[in-house]
Amino acid sequence: MSQATVEPEIAGPETGTGRWMVVIYNNESNSMDEVIAVLIHATGCTAEEAEIEMWEAHTFGKAPVHFASKAECDEAARIISSVGIKTEVALEWND
């Protein structure tokens, strides 16, 4: 009996996903509610996801918050950093 092989779908930058990510860093200046609000605005995530990402940055010092093309990550980082949150746009992984 043979089985069909299913190849994984590879998404490119044109689909809004890619090898880039936005990382935020914890600070003592922004309120938790402010971080959640700017994450929702900058990345289009849900309130629940933004709350988890805020908690992760608060607890561990940093958190990845968005994965997309470099251009999309640069724009999200620009919006997030406009309220004083330190951001970094980096490769999702190094080959």
Helices and strands as residue ranges (DSSP letters): G 13-15, E 20-25, H 32-43, H 47-60, E 62-68, H 70-81, E 87-91
